[in-house]
Amino acid sequence: MMSVINDAFDSLKTVGCVSSQREFSTEWLGKRSSYFSSMVARRAARRPSTDALLTLYSRLRQHVEDSGFQRAKLERLAEQVWIEIMDRVPRAPEHPEHHSFLSSACWVGIPGG
């Protein structure tokens, strides 16, 4: 479960955006300085929090927009983080009745439909 966050740390370190786990924790995850090192020490026993992933995604997107440096690599990384976030979002089961009602509402001119 930690592969996305490990990949992020490794990639950011490789391109020179982060120099330590402590910096990654505070600047890229918005967490206390020992957050990432604690996760690494526990291996896959603890998955990153959703808010840490959202902060990481936001900072990656901002970094991509602010500079062209390693843009493609950081965009791919941001996409991987986004997929991890979306995998955590509960999805409501689809009900065919809802789709037919909404379709009908659009055709018969129901306000808001």
DRENLO-71133 format. One line per field, with one value per residue: residue in one letter; residue number from 1; x, y, z of N, C-alpha, C, O, CB in turn. Coordinates in pm, 1 decimal. Each point is the difference from the previous one (the first is absolute). Glycine has a CB too. Layout:
<pts>
residuo = (a,...)
num = (NUM,...)
n.px = (X,...)
n.py = (Y,...)
n.pz = (Z,...)
ca.px = (X,...)
ca.py = (Y,...)
ca.pz = (Z,...)
c.px = (X,...)
c.py = (Y,...)
c.pz = (Z,...)
o.px = (X,...)
o.py = (Y,...)
o.pz = (Z,...)
cb.px = (X,...)
cb.py = (Y,...)
cb.pz = (Z,...)
</pts>
This chain:
<pts>
residuo = (m,m,s,v,i,n,d,a,f,d,s,l,k,t,v,g,c,v,s,s,q,r,e,f,s,t,e,w,l,g,k,r,s,s,y,f,s,s,m,v,a,r,r,a,a,r,r,p,s,t,d,a,l,l,t,l,y,s,r,l,r,q,h,v,e,d,s,g,f,q,r,a,k,l,e,r,l,a,e,q,v,w,i,e,i,m,d,r,v,p,r,a,p,e,h,p,e,h,h,s,f,l,s,s,a,c,w,v,g,i,p,g,g)
num = (1,2,3,4,5,6,7,8,9,10,11,12,13,14,15,16,17,18,19,20,21,22,23,24,25,26,27,28,29,30,31,32,33,34,35,36,37,38,39,40,41,42,43,44,45,46,47,48,49,50,51,52,53,54,55,56,57,58,59,60,61,62,63,64,65,66,67,68,69,70,71,72,73,74,75,76,77,78,79,80,81,82,83,84,85,86,87,88,89,90,91,92,93,94,95,96,97,98,99,100,101,102,103,104,105,106,107,108,109,110,111,112,113)
n.px = (82.3,301.6,-46.5,-95.8,218.9,247.0,-56.1,19.7,283.5,121.4,-92.8,111.0,292.6,28.4,-45.7,212.3,-315.9,183.8,302.7,-210.2,-213.6,-5.9,-94.1,-228.8,-143.7,-26.2,-52.6,-220.0,-210.6,-65.2,214.4,124.4,268.7,-134.7,-209.0,218.5,131.3,-281.5,-16.9,285.1,-65.7,-251.5,166.6,-236.6,-44.8,-109.3,-190.0,157.7,-232.0,-169.8,190.4,262.1,-151.5,-80.6,300.3,99.5,-203.5,89.9,302.7,-41.6,-158.7,224.5,227.4,-155.4,-29.9,306.5,130.5,-46.6,132.5,-97.6,-260.5,9.9,62.2,-244.0,-219.9,67.2,-33.9,-289.3,-97.0,86.7,-168.1,-266.5,5.2,12.5,-260.5,-172.8,64.0,-169.2,-278.6,-188.1,-40.9,-300.1,-1.8,-12.4,-305.6,-11.3,-158.2,226.2,-16.8,-314.3,1.4,205.7,-157.8,-259.7,140.6,83.4,-296.1,-160.9,207.7,98.4,61.9,300.8,-25.9)
n.py = (-120.5,111.2,-33.5,300.4,65.4,-144.5,170.9,265.6,-61.3,-69.7,263.6,198.3,-128.3,26.6,311.5,72.7,-43.0,-96.3,56.3,-219.6,-219.3,304.7,102.2,-215.7,101.7,292.8,6.4,-225.2,-24.2,322.6,-189.5,126.7,42.6,-296.6,17.1,-160.6,-137.2,-138.5,-130.9,-128.0,-150.6,-152.8,-114.7,82.9,90.9,260.0,-10.0,280.1,84.2,-28.4,230.6,-140.1,-2.0,305.1,91.9,-160.4,138.2,286.7,-42.9,-126.9,250.2,201.7,-145.3,14.4,314.1,62.8,-139.4,-67.0,-156.7,-288.4,130.8,-305.3,-50.3,165.4,-132.3,-285.4,107.6,111.4,-283.4,-148.7,199.8,-46.1,-313.7,39.2,180.3,-209.5,-245.3,187.1,38.9,-220.0,-61.6,90.7,-321.4,163.7,7.6,-98.0,201.8,219.0,-35.3,36.2,270.4,138.6,-73.7,127.9,271.9,45.2,-38.9,195.3,277.4,-152.2,337.7,-131.3,-154.6)
n.pz = (0.0,-76.5,-341.8,36.1,211.0,-153.5,-255.5,167.5,108.1,-275.2,-140.9,210.6,-0.6,-315.0,2.8,269.0,149.2,262.8,119.9,145.2,-29.6,92.0,-278.6,-31.8,259.6,-90.2,-304.4,-60.1,249.7,81.4,223.7,236.8,-152.8,24.1,-281.7,-130.9,251.4,75.9,-287.6,21.3,271.1,-128.1,-283.7,-96.6,342.6,-166.1,-286.0,2.5,209.6,-263.0,113.9,-133.6,-279.7,16.8,43.8,-251.4,-192.1,76.5,-61.1,-289.7,-95.2,100.9,-161.7,-277.1,23.9,61.6,-267.2,-303.2,278.4,-165.8,-224.3,-19.0,303.7,105.1,-197.0,119.4,294.2,-46.0,-107.7,266.3,179.9,-169.6,47.6,313.5,-2.7,-151.8,206.5,218.5,-183.9,195.0,-318.9,125.6,-81.5,-280.8,128.0,-335.9,196.9,-54.4,-311.0,-11.0,179.5,-188.5,-261.6,109.2,69.3,-302.1,-110.6,197.4,-20.0,307.4,31.7,-62.6,-308.5)
ca.px = (-82.3,86.1,80.1,-20.1,68.0,143.7,36.5,1.4,121.3,117.6,1.5,27.4,140.0,81.0,-0.1,51.1,-106.8,-2.7,130.4,-8.9,-133.2,-56.1,-48.5,-112.6,-114.4,-55.2,-23.1,-76.1,-115.5,-68.2,-5.8,113.0,126.9,28.5,-111.2,42.4,97.6,-78.2,-64.6,104.7,41.9,-107.5,-21.7,-134.2,-100.4,-77.5,-12.4,-3.7,-133.9,-54.9,36.7,141.0,1.5,-57.0,101.4,104.7,-52.6,-9.3,135.2,55.5,-62.9,52.7,139.0,-4.1,-43.7,96.9,126.7,1.3,101.5,-49.1,-145.6,-67.2,17.4,-83.6,-140.1,-30.9,-3.7,-125.7,-108.2,1.9,-52.6,-143.7,-63.8,-3.0,-104.8,-131.4,-27.4,-52.2,-131.1,-107.2,-86.0,-137.1,-40.3,-86.9,-134.9,-59.3,-118.8,42.1,36.8,-119.1,-70.6,69.6,-20.9,-138.5,-10.9,56.8,-86.6,-132.4,15.1,-9.9,99.4,121.0,25.2)
ca.py = (120.5,117.9,16.8,131.7,102.0,-27.8,46.6,146.4,42.8,-32.9,86.2,137.6,5.6,-12.8,125.5,106.7,79.6,-31.5,-54.5,-92.1,-47.8,104.6,106.5,-57.3,-6.4,131.3,87.0,-63.3,-71.7,84.6,-76.6,19.8,-36.1,-143.6,-74.3,-93.6,-95.9,-94.5,-90.7,-85.0,-93.5,-98.7,-60.9,21.8,-12.9,124.1,66.8,145.9,56.0,62.6,142.3,8.8,-20.8,119.5,105.1,-36.9,24.4,144.4,55.3,-46.5,77.1,136.1,-4.0,-20.1,126.0,106.9,-18.5,-103.3,-95.6,-137.3,11.7,-125.3,-94.5,43.2,-18.0,-143.4,-24.5,58.3,-87.3,-120.4,38.9,22.8,-131.6,-53.0,74.3,-39.0,-137.1,6.7,64.3,-99.8,17.8,-47.3,-92.3,61.3,-55.5,35.6,84.2,140.1,47.4,18.4,116.1,120.2,15.0,43.6,137.4,88.0,4.1,59.4,140.2,25.2,98.3,-57.8,-129.9)
ca.pz = (0.0,7.5,-121.2,-60.4,79.9,-15.4,-134.5,3.6,70.1,-81.7,-119.0,40.5,42.8,-120.9,-76.4,84.4,61.3,142.1,38.0,113.3,37.1,86.7,-89.2,-74.7,91.8,33.7,-115.5,-107.6,53.7,97.1,125.0,90.6,-63.0,7.2,-61.2,-104.1,53.6,79.7,-95.3,-56.9,104.8,18.5,-132.5,-57.5,105.5,10.0,-129.4,16.1,16.3,-119.6,-2.6,-41.4,-145.3,-62.6,9.9,-95.3,-134.4,-19.4,-11.4,-127.8,-108.4,8.2,-44.4,-145.2,-60.4,26.8,-71.3,-102.4,40.4,19.7,-6.7,-35.3,110.4,111.5,-39.5,16.6,143.3,49.2,-46.2,84.8,130.7,-18.3,-10.8,136.8,71.2,-52.8,44.0,137.2,0.4,-12.2,-116.5,18.7,-106.9,-100.3,-7.2,-130.1,16.7,11.0,-132.6,-82.4,51.3,-42.0,-143.3,-18.7,49.5,-100.3,-119.1,22.5,39.8,143.7,38.9,54.5,-62.9)
c.px = (86.0,72.7,-15.0,77.6,151.7,50.0,10.5,127.5,123.9,11.5,35.8,144.6,92.8,8.5,41.3,-104.6,-9.1,133.4,-6.2,-144.4,-71.4,-60.0,-121.2,-125.7,-64.5,-39.5,-91.6,-123.9,-79.2,-15.4,119.0,125.9,30.7,-104.0,47.8,98.5,-68.8,-69.1,100.7,41.8,-103.1,-32.6,-141.0,-109.5,-89.7,-7.6,-10.7,-144.0,-44.1,37.8,147.0,11.5,-55.6,99.0,112.2,-44.8,-2.1,138.3,67.3,-56.1,53.8,142.8,7.9,-35.0,104.9,130.5,-13.1,96.0,-62.4,-153.2,-70.7,7.7,-91.4,-148.7,-42.1,-12.0,-129.3,-119.0,-7.5,-58.0,-151.2,-75.2,-11.5,-110.0,-137.8,-36.7,-59.2,-139.8,-107.5,-88.7,-138.3,-33.9,-94.1,-133.9,-61.3,-121.3,38.2,35.5,-123.6,-80.5,67.3,-16.3,-138.9,-18.1,53.0,-94.4,-132.6,7.6,-20.6,109.3,119.3,37.6,55.9)
c.py = (126.0,29.2,138.3,106.1,-21.6,47.8,152.0,49.8,-23.1,93.2,143.5,16.5,-4.3,131.3,120.7,87.6,-22.0,-65.1,-101.4,-45.3,103.9,113.5,-47.6,-0.5,136.5,81.2,-60.2,-74.4,83.1,-67.0,33.4,-61.2,-149.8,-86.4,-105.1,-103.3,-104.7,-102.5,-98.1,-105.9,-110.4,-74.9,30.3,-7.4,123.2,64.7,150.2,49.8,65.2,147.6,18.9,-16.4,121.4,116.3,-26.5,29.0,149.9,62.6,-44.1,81.5,142.9,4.6,-16.9,131.5,109.9,-14.5,-109.4,-112.3,-135.6,-7.7,-133.2,-100.9,35.8,-10.8,-145.8,-35.6,54.3,-86.4,-127.2,30.0,19.5,-132.4,-64.0,68.6,-47.6,-143.3,-3.4,58.9,-106.9,33.1,-57.4,-96.5,70.1,-72.5,42.9,91.0,147.5,56.9,25.2,120.3,128.5,24.1,51.9,145.3,97.5,16.2,67.9,141.5,27.0,98.4,-67.7,-130.3,10.3)
c.pz = (0.0,-129.8,-62.6,77.1,-3.7,-135.3,-3.5,67.3,-86.1,-120.8,34.6,46.6,-121.0,-77.2,84.2,66.2,150.7,35.7,113.5,22.7,85.2,-83.5,-79.9,86.9,20.2,-121.8,-105.9,48.2,100.1,135.6,88.7,-61.2,0.2,-72.5,-100.4,53.6,87.7,-89.8,-58.1,101.9,20.9,-127.9,-47.2,105.5,11.1,-136.6,21.6,12.2,-130.4,-5.4,-36.5,-151.5,-73.4,3.1,-99.7,-142.8,-31.1,-20.5,-129.5,-115.5,-0.6,-52.5,-151.6,-68.7,13.2,-76.5,-103.4,33.6,30.9,-6.7,-26.0,113.9,117.1,-32.7,15.0,147.5,61.0,-40.6,84.2,138.3,-10.1,-9.1,137.8,81.3,-45.9,36.4,140.5,8.2,-15.0,-118.9,30.7,-112.1,-96.7,-3.6,-132.2,12.4,7.4,-135.9,-85.5,48.7,-47.2,-149.0,-30.6,39.9,-103.1,-119.0,26.5,54.7,145.1,39.1,68.3,-67.6,-135.4)
o.px = (-45.1,75.0,99.2,66.4,76.0,106.8,90.5,68.0,83.1,108.6,80.7,62.0,99.2,106.5,1.5,31.6,-60.4,57.4,97.0,-94.7,-121.4,-111.3,-96.3,-108.1,-122.2,-107.6,-72.9,-95.7,-112.7,-97.6,88.4,-8.4,74.8,9.3,-32.5,-11.2,42.1,-5.8,-28.9,18.2,35.7,-91.5,-43.5,-118.2,-112.5,102.5,-48.9,-91.5,82.1,28.8,35.1,77.4,53.0,11.7,45.8,75.5,43.1,18.2,72.1,74.8,26.7,36.9,84.5,60.7,15.2,72.8,-81.7,8.9,-83.4,-62.0,-93.6,-98.0,-64.0,-80.7,-110.0,-87.6,-63.6,-93.9,-109.5,-74.6,-74.1,-108.5,-103.1,-71.9,-86.6,-118.4,-61.0,-65.4,0.0,-33.0,-14.1,36.2,-83.0,-6.4,-12.3,-25.1,-71.3,-33.6,-6.1,-57.6,-67.0,-17.0,-17.8,-70.3,-56.5,-11.6,-54.5,-103.0,-40.8,116.0,-17.0,102.5,25.9)
o.py = (107.4,97.4,55.6,84.9,96.8,60.3,56.1,88.5,89.3,49.1,62.9,103.9,72.8,35.7,112.8,109.2,80.2,-73.7,-72.0,61.4,17.6,45.7,74.6,36.8,13.5,59.8,73.5,-17.2,-35.3,24.4,76.4,-83.9,-46.8,-122.7,-117.9,-118.1,-115.6,-118.5,-118.9,-116.6,-113.3,-82.3,115.0,-1.6,-9.0,28.6,45.1,-55.3,40.5,52.9,99.6,70.3,39.7,74.4,91.3,57.7,42.9,84.1,77.7,45.2,55.4,92.4,61.1,35.6,83.8,97.6,-91.0,-98.8,-12.5,-81.1,-34.7,-68.2,-87.6,-27.6,-28.5,-77.1,-67.0,-17.5,-45.2,-80.9,-42.5,-12.8,-58.9,-65.7,-28.3,-32.2,-99.3,-10.9,-75.1,115.9,-111.8,22.5,81.7,-122.9,119.7,82.2,85.0,114.3,100.2,72.1,92.2,113.8,88.2,75.5,107.8,108.8,64.5,63.1,110.5,-19.2,-87.4,-59.1,-101.9)
o.pz = (-39.7,-6.8,-47.0,-59.5,0.4,-10.0,-61.7,-51.9,-16.0,-31.0,-68.4,-22.3,-5.1,-50.2,-49.3,47.2,71.3,-80.1,23.5,-49.2,-10.3,26.1,-17.2,-45.9,-6.4,-2.5,-66.6,-75.5,35.0,70.9,-38.8,-89.7,-85.8,3.7,13.9,-33.0,3.6,32.9,-13.7,-35.1,32.2,-3.0,4.9,-34.4,49.0,-61.9,103.6,-61.0,-82.3,-107.4,-63.3,-65.0,-103.7,-97.4,-68.7,-78.2,-107.0,-88.0,-62.6,-86.7,-106.6,-72.5,-65.3,-101.1,-88.9,-18.2,13.8,-72.8,89.7,68.7,71.9,29.9,58.2,88.8,47.4,39.1,81.4,77.6,33.6,55.2,88.6,56.8,32.6,75.2,82.8,10.9,39.9,103.7,-97.6,-25.0,49.4,-115.4,39.8,4.4,-26.0,-88.1,-53.3,-31.0,-71.2,-81.4,-46.4,-43.9,-84.0,-67.1,-18.2,-56.3,-89.5,23.4,35.8,-36.5,85.0,34.2,-64.0)
cb.px = (-134.1,-47.7,-122.1,-293.9,-278.9,-128.5,-204.2,-320.0,-193.0,-127.1,-251.9,-302.7,-159.8,-171.8,-180.5,160.5,-64.0,-311.8,0.1,294.3,201.9,280.2,329.8,267.0,230.4,246.2,295.0,307.8,237.0,-22.2,-211.3,-146.5,5.1,102.7,-110.3,-24.6,135.6,-29.2,-139.0,62.5,91.0,-1.0,208.3,199.8,270.2,-32.3,-63.3,305.5,-41.5,-219.1,-210.6,-3.2,-78.2,-241.2,-101.5,6.1,-182.9,-226.5,-54.3,-48.9,-235.3,-185.1,-16.8,-128.4,-249.8,-173.5,208.1,-68.8,222.5,263.8,126.7,151.8,302.2,263.4,130.5,208.3,314.8,195.0,136.7,276.9,294.4,158.0,194.3,319.5,239.4,152.8,248.0,297.8,96.4,37.3,214.1,-103.3,109.5,207.1,-14.5,106.8,-44.3,117.6,221.5,51.0,-6.5,180.0,179.3,-6.5,79.2,240.8,161.8,15.8,-31.1,-213.4,-164.8,-155.8,-203.9)
cb.py = (-233.1,-143.8,-298.9,-155.4,-77.6,-258.6,-256.4,-84.1,-141.0,-288.8,-209.9,-77.8,-184.9,-275.8,-209.1,-112.4,-91.6,45.0,284.9,50.2,-255.5,-103.6,18.9,-180.2,-206.4,-63.3,21.2,-3.3,-175.9,81.8,-261.1,82.8,268.6,166.5,319.7,297.0,293.8,295.6,296.4,307.6,298.3,225.3,-299.1,-93.9,-139.5,4.2,-248.3,74.7,-3.2,-216.7,-53.5,-161.6,-286.2,-150.7,-56.1,-235.4,-252.1,-81.7,-75.9,-276.3,-197.6,-45.2,-158.1,-277.6,-148.1,-78.0,167.3,270.6,200.1,34.4,265.9,109.4,49.3,181.2,221.1,25.1,75.9,247.5,136.4,-3.3,152.9,229.3,30.8,16.0,229.1,191.6,19.3,33.3,288.1,-155.6,101.2,192.5,-278.1,193.0,-115.9,-298.3,-273.2,-158.1,-226.0,-319.5,-224.9,-147.0,-271.9,-308.7,-188.8,-178.2,-272.2,-290.5,-55.0,-211.8,260.1,167.5,12.7)
cb.pz = (160.5,246.4,8.6,-21.6,149.4,161.5,-38.7,58.6,235.7,104.6,-35.7,86.8,222.4,37.8,-93.7,-192.3,-286.6,80.3,-97.8,153.7,0.6,152.6,0.9,-88.7,120.7,205.3,109.7,-47.3,-69.8,-258.9,-78.8,290.3,154.0,213.4,17.4,-137.1,-10.4,142.0,-41.2,-110.3,78.2,182.3,46.3,-180.6,72.8,301.7,-203.6,-70.1,328.9,108.8,235.9,289.0,140.0,164.5,312.4,236.0,124.1,228.5,312.2,180.8,122.6,270.0,287.1,131.7,139.2,241.0,187.4,-94.0,0.6,73.3,-153.5,-270.5,-129.3,-17.8,-207.5,-253.3,-74.4,-90.8,-265.8,-179.7,-27.1,-174.0,-266.0,-87.4,-60.3,-198.5,-184.6,-26.0,-1.0,273.6,-205.9,230.9,115.6,-140.5,278.9,1.4,172.3,261.6,88.1,34.3,246.8,228.4,44.0,107.6,253.9,129.0,12.1,17.0,-256.0,79.7,-60.6,180.1,193.2)
</pts>
